[in-house]
Amino acid sequence: MIKTMEEGFNHLKLPYGKDIENKFILYRDLLKEWNKKINITSIEDDEEIYIKHFIDSILLLNEDNINENKKMIDVGTGGGFPGLPLKIINGNYELTLLDSLRKRIDFLSEAAKALNLRDVKLIHGRAEDFGQNKEHRENYDICVSRAVAPLNVLSEYCIPFVKVGGYFAAYKSDNISREIADSDNAIKKLGGKIKEVKEICLPGTDIVRKIVIIEKNRPTDSKYPRKAGKPSKEPLK
């Protein structure tokens, strides 16, 4: 079934070798082992893990950015998606993983060590709190997130982390035209502008993934993100 990974990488025109393959096999094994103790993912089939977690995570990469040296934060990373697969492919990323559940951070700590990934920082906490933290606010070239939240809510969590000139990449499902329309004003309030919406079919499936690329064109007003819980209860309009 690891052939699924190789075929996916070839389809995306990304480099694939034994070292990358071994890292993803180890990552899969750790994920399944820890999933017996804590709820990391509902996906347990090997091939589905390869496609819906690993291949899905690296859709952001292409021939142009495969070796970029960027500072990246993954907000609401869960089992490390998309941050860790992106880091496995592009070791030049300086990666920060943020999640609100301590046990998931423990898993990610072990995974990063086992995978011998350098320049990986782990944060246990909420995006609303760390988005106001001077060490992290407007300090990243790229923010990525596969977290399940409407785009206007997710943007308030994520855009404050991005420096002016940087990007926020939101991984979304196929049917998001209404969500994008409803988020346009909120994104502008946060200092961003939708640059493009990448539409990619997951290799070997009929699953369509859309990645909304938001460019940060001015500083985020200091009142955002609002206090923990408020973005989801009272989404920006």
NORWOZI-V298555 format. One record per residue. N is the residue number from 0. RES is the residue in one letter. PHI is phi in degrees with one decimal (NA if undefined). Layout:
n->N res->RES phi->PHI
n->N res->RES phi->PHI
This chain:
n->0 res->M phi->NA
n->1 res->I phi->-65.0
n->2 res->K phi->-60.4
n->3 res->T phi->-58.1
n->4 res->M phi->-64.3
n->5 res->E phi->-60.7
n->6 res->E phi->-64.1
n->7 res->G phi->-63.9
n->8 res->F phi->-63.2
n->9 res->N phi->-62.2
n->10 res->H phi->-61.5
n->11 res->L phi->-86.9
n->12 res->K phi->59.8
n->13 res->L phi->-111.7
n->14 res->P phi->-66.9
n->15 res->Y phi->-139.2
n->16 res->G phi->-144.8
n->17 res->K phi->-63.7
n->18 res->D phi->-63.6
n->19 res->I phi->-63.4
n->20 res->E phi->-58.3
n->21 res->N phi->-63.3
n->22 res->K phi->-64.2
n->23 res->F phi->-70.0
n->24 res->I phi->-64.1
n->25 res->L phi->-63.7
n->26 res->Y phi->-59.3
n->27 res->R phi->-59.3
n->28 res->D phi->-63.8
n->29 res->L phi->-63.8
n->30 res->L phi->-60.7
n->31 res->K phi->-69.9
n->32 res->E phi->-64.8
n->33 res->W phi->-70.2
n->34 res->N phi->-66.0
n->35 res->K phi->-74.0
n->36 res->K phi->-98.7
n->37 res->I phi->-135.9
n->38 res->N phi->-82.2
n->39 res->I phi->-100.2
n->40 res->T phi->-149.7
n->41 res->S phi->-87.6
n->42 res->I phi->-91.7
n->43 res->E phi->-122.1
n->44 res->D phi->-70.7
n->45 res->D phi->-55.3
n->46 res->E phi->-63.9
n->47 res->E phi->-67.6
n->48 res->I phi->-61.6
n->49 res->Y phi->-59.1
n->50 res->I phi->-80.9
n->51 res->K phi->-83.2
n->52 res->H phi->-112.1
n->53 res->F phi->-75.7
n->54 res->I phi->-63.3
n->55 res->D phi->-56.4
n->56 res->S phi->-64.0
n->57 res->I phi->-92.1
n->58 res->L phi->-60.1
n->59 res->L phi->-69.1
n->60 res->L phi->-83.9
n->61 res->N phi->-149.6
n->62 res->E phi->-62.6
n->63 res->D phi->-77.9
n->64 res->N phi->-114.1
n->65 res->I phi->-62.9
n->66 res->N phi->-120.1
n->67 res->E phi->-61.4
n->68 res->N phi->-102.1
n->69 res->K phi->-128.1
n->70 res->K phi->-96.9
n->71 res->M phi->-125.8
n->72 res->I phi->-124.6
n->73 res->D phi->-109.7
n->74 res->V phi->-95.5
n->75 res->G phi->68.8
n->76 res->T phi->-67.5
n->77 res->G phi->62.4
n->78 res->G phi->-85.6
n->79 res->G phi->101.6
n->80 res->F phi->-108.7
n->81 res->P phi->-93.6
n->82 res->G phi->-55.7
n->83 res->L phi->-65.5
n->84 res->P phi->-59.9
n->85 res->L phi->-62.1
n->86 res->K phi->-68.4
n->87 res->I phi->-60.4
n->88 res->I phi->-78.4
n->89 res->N phi->-119.5
n->90 res->G phi->-67.6
n->91 res->N phi->-75.8
n->92 res->Y phi->-65.4
n->93 res->E phi->-94.7
n->94 res->L phi->-107.0
n->95 res->T phi->-118.7
n->96 res->L phi->-111.5
n->97 res->L phi->-118.6
n->98 res->D phi->-150.3
n->99 res->S phi->-86.7
n->100 res->L phi->-106.0
n->101 res->R phi->-58.1
n->102 res->K phi->-67.3
n->103 res->R phi->-69.1
n->104 res->I phi->-64.1
n->105 res->D phi->-61.4
n->106 res->F phi->-60.7
n->107 res->L phi->-64.9
n->108 res->S phi->-62.7
n->109 res->E phi->-65.5
n->110 res->A phi->-63.2
n->111 res->A phi->-61.3
n->112 res->K phi->-67.6
n->113 res->A phi->-63.3
n->114 res->L phi->-85.3
n->115 res->N phi->56.2
n->116 res->L phi->-98.3
n->117 res->R phi->-92.9
n->118 res->D phi->57.9
n->119 res->V phi->-119.2
n->120 res->K phi->-107.8
n->121 res->L phi->-119.5
n->122 res->I phi->-126.0
n->123 res->H phi->-97.4
n->124 res->G phi->165.3
n->125 res->R phi->-103.4
n->126 res->A phi->-60.6
n->127 res->E phi->-61.8
n->128 res->D phi->-76.8
n->129 res->F phi->-76.4
n->130 res->G phi->-69.0
n->131 res->Q phi->-101.1
n->132 res->N phi->-81.8
n->133 res->K phi->-58.5
n->134 res->E phi->-69.1
n->135 res->H phi->-115.8
n->136 res->R phi->-64.8
n->137 res->E phi->49.9
n->138 res->N phi->-120.7
n->139 res->Y phi->-123.0
n->140 res->D phi->-73.5
n->141 res->I phi->-138.3
n->142 res->C phi->-117.1
n->143 res->V phi->-123.6
n->144 res->S phi->-160.2
n->145 res->R phi->-109.5
n->146 res->A phi->-59.9
n->147 res->V phi->-86.4
n->148 res->A phi->-162.2
n->149 res->P phi->-57.9
n->150 res->L phi->-61.1
n->151 res->N phi->-67.7
n->152 res->V phi->-71.4
n->153 res->L phi->-61.4
n->154 res->S phi->-65.3
n->155 res->E phi->-68.8
n->156 res->Y phi->-67.9
n->157 res->C phi->-103.0
n->158 res->I phi->-58.0
n->159 res->P phi->-59.0
n->160 res->F phi->-76.3
n->161 res->V phi->-90.3
n->162 res->K phi->-75.3
n->163 res->V phi->-60.3
n->164 res->G phi->96.1
n->165 res->G phi->-91.1
n->166 res->Y phi->-136.9
n->167 res->F phi->-114.9
n->168 res->A phi->-110.6
n->169 res->A phi->-101.2
n->170 res->Y phi->-81.7
n->171 res->K phi->-132.5
n->172 res->S phi->-83.3
n->173 res->D phi->-68.3
n->174 res->N phi->-90.6
n->175 res->I phi->-128.6
n->176 res->S phi->-59.6
n->177 res->R phi->-66.2
n->178 res->E phi->-61.7
n->179 res->I phi->-64.5
n->180 res->A phi->-60.8
n->181 res->D phi->-71.9
n->182 res->S phi->-101.1
n->183 res->D phi->-55.7
n->184 res->N phi->-67.8
n->185 res->A phi->-61.5
n->186 res->I phi->-62.1
n->187 res->K phi->-63.2
n->188 res->K phi->-58.8
n->189 res->L phi->-87.2
n->190 res->G phi->95.9
n->191 res->G phi->-117.7
n->192 res->K phi->-150.8
n->193 res->I phi->-67.8
n->194 res->K phi->-87.8
n->195 res->E phi->-163.2
n->196 res->V phi->-121.8
n->197 res->K phi->-78.8
n->198 res->E phi->-114.9
n->199 res->I phi->-134.4
n->200 res->C phi->-88.6
n->201 res->L phi->-61.0
n->202 res->P phi->-51.5
n->203 res->G phi->80.0
n->204 res->T phi->-136.2
n->205 res->D phi->-105.7
n->206 res->I phi->-80.0
n->207 res->V phi->-102.4
n->208 res->R phi->-108.8
n->209 res->K phi->-115.7
n->210 res->I phi->-114.3
n->211 res->V phi->-87.2
n->212 res->I phi->-98.9
n->213 res->I phi->-110.8
n->214 res->E phi->-91.4
n->215 res->K phi->-88.1
n->216 res->N phi->-111.3
n->217 res->R phi->-158.7
n->218 res->P phi->-60.1
n->219 res->T phi->-77.8
n->220 res->D phi->-54.7
n->221 res->S phi->-61.5
n->222 res->K phi->-78.8
n->223 res->Y phi->-113.9
n->224 res->P phi->-73.2
n->225 res->R phi->-75.0
n->226 res->K phi->-59.0
n->227 res->A phi->-49.9
n->228 res->G phi->97.0
n->229 res->K phi->-71.0
n->230 res->P phi->-54.8
n->231 res->S phi->-79.7
n->232 res->K phi->-79.2
n->233 res->E phi->-131.9
n->234 res->P phi->-60.4
n->235 res->L phi->-63.5
n->236 res->K phi->-125.5
